[in-house]
């Protein structure tokens, strides 16, 4: 896995500043689109978060920015906005710290781990948990 950026204040070139602004616009537009394209939204969030991580923005600051983007998209009803906020924050954490589910663990089902609810997981000693 990649190393985390150094613990310093985020500094940007003018080009990086413009790119971040453009990526925020992409995310807000994808959030406001009807019908929503979840795959495009997720790709936009991942691209934005990775860019912010590269310049040293703290994960909490990125989450706050994404939450603001969801709020600006004026998603109604509130339950849909809350659900979308959860999705965006999860994608943010995945993009910032590394993929948490899916094929990262060798799973083709897109779940958090290789086991399913019907199959007990095995620990490293080979015994069921």
C-alpha positions as CSV (number, residue, x, y, z in Angstrom):
1,X,0.0,0.0,0.0
2,X,1.1,3.6,-0.6
3,X,2.6,5.6,2.2
4,X,0.5,8.3,3.7
5,X,1.4,11.8,2.8
6,X,3.7,13.6,5.2
7,X,2.1,15.4,8.2
8,X,2.2,18.9,6.8
9,X,-0.1,21.6,5.6
10,X,-1.4,21.1,2.1
11,X,0.3,23.2,-0.5
12,X,-0.8,23.4,-4.1
13,X,0.4,24.8,-7.3
14,X,-2.1,26.9,-9.3
15,X,-2.7,23.9,-11.6
16,X,-3.5,21.7,-8.6
17,X,-5.8,24.3,-7.2
18,X,-7.7,24.4,-10.5
19,X,-7.8,20.7,-10.8
20,X,-9.3,20.4,-7.3
21,X,-11.9,23.0,-8.1
22,X,-12.8,21.1,-11.3
23,X,-13.0,17.8,-9.5
24,X,-15.3,19.4,-6.9
25,X,-17.5,20.6,-9.7
26,X,-17.6,17.1,-11.2
27,X,-18.6,15.6,-7.9
28,X,-21.4,18.2,-7.2
29,X,-22.7,17.7,-10.8
30,X,-22.8,13.9,-10.4
31,X,-24.6,14.3,-7.0
32,X,-27.2,16.6,-8.6
33,X,-27.8,14.5,-11.7
34,X,-31.1,12.8,-12.1
35,X,-31.1,9.8,-12.5
36,X,-27.9,9.5,-10.5
37,X,-24.9,7.6,-12.1
38,X,-23.4,5.9,-9.0
39,X,-20.4,4.7,-11.0
40,X,-19.5,8.1,-12.2
41,X,-20.0,9.6,-8.8
42,X,-17.8,7.1,-7.1
43,X,-15.1,7.6,-9.7
44,X,-15.3,11.4,-9.2
45,X,-15.1,11.0,-5.5
46,X,-12.1,8.7,-5.7
47,X,-10.3,11.0,-8.1
48,X,-10.9,14.0,-5.9
49,X,-9.9,12.3,-2.7
50,X,-6.7,10.9,-4.2
51,X,-5.7,14.3,-5.5
52,X,-6.4,15.9,-2.1
53,X,-4.3,13.1,-0.4
54,X,-1.4,13.7,-2.8
55,X,-1.1,17.4,-1.8
56,X,-1.4,16.5,1.9
57,X,-5.0,17.4,2.9
58,X,-6.0,15.6,6.1
59,X,-8.7,12.9,5.7
60,X,-11.1,14.8,8.0
61,X,-10.8,17.9,5.9
62,X,-11.6,15.9,2.8
63,X,-14.6,14.3,4.5
64,X,-15.9,17.8,5.5
65,X,-15.5,19.0,1.9
66,X,-17.4,16.1,0.5
67,X,-20.2,16.4,3.1
68,X,-20.5,20.1,2.0
69,X,-20.7,19.0,-1.6
70,X,-23.6,16.6,-0.8
71,X,-25.3,19.4,1.1
72,X,-24.9,21.8,-1.9
73,X,-26.4,19.2,-4.2
74,X,-29.7,19.7,-2.3
75,X,-30.7,16.0,-2.5
76,X,-34.2,15.3,-1.3
77,X,-35.7,13.7,0.7
78,X,-33.4,13.8,3.7
79,X,-33.2,10.0,3.9
80,X,-31.7,10.0,0.3
81,X,-29.2,12.8,1.3
82,X,-28.1,10.9,4.4
83,X,-27.7,7.7,2.4
84,X,-25.7,9.5,-0.2
85,X,-23.5,11.1,2.4
86,X,-22.7,7.7,3.9
87,X,-21.8,6.4,0.4
88,X,-19.5,9.4,-0.3
89,X,-17.8,9.1,3.1
90,X,-17.2,5.4,2.6
91,X,-15.7,6.0,-0.9
92,X,-13.6,8.7,0.6
93,X,-12.1,6.4,3.2
94,X,-11.5,3.7,0.6
95,X,-9.8,6.2,-1.7
96,X,-7.7,7.8,1.0
97,X,-6.5,4.7,2.9
98,X,-6.9,2.0,0.2
99,X,-9.7,-0.2,-1.1
100,X,-11.6,-1.8,1.8
101,X,-13.6,-4.4,0.0
102,X,-14.1,-6.2,-3.3
103,X,-11.2,-7.7,-5.1
104,X,-8.6,-6.3,-2.7
105,X,-9.3,-9.4,-0.6
106,X,-9.6,-11.7,-3.6
107,X,-13.4,-11.6,-3.5
108,X,-15.4,-11.4,-6.7
109,X,-18.7,-10.8,-4.9
110,X,-17.8,-7.2,-3.9
111,X,-18.2,-7.8,-0.2
112,X,-15.8,-6.7,2.6
113,X,-14.1,-10.1,2.9
114,X,-13.9,-13.5,1.2
115,X,-16.5,-15.0,3.4
116,X,-20.3,-14.8,3.0
117,X,-23.0,-14.9,5.6
118,X,-23.5,-18.6,4.8
119,X,-19.9,-19.6,5.2
120,X,-17.9,-19.3,8.5
121,X,-14.6,-17.5,8.1
122,X,-11.3,-19.2,9.0
123,X,-8.7,-17.6,11.0
124,X,-5.0,-18.0,10.3
125,X,-4.8,-21.1,12.4
126,X,-7.4,-22.8,10.2
127,X,-10.2,-22.8,12.7
128,X,-13.7,-21.3,12.2
129,X,-14.5,-18.1,14.0
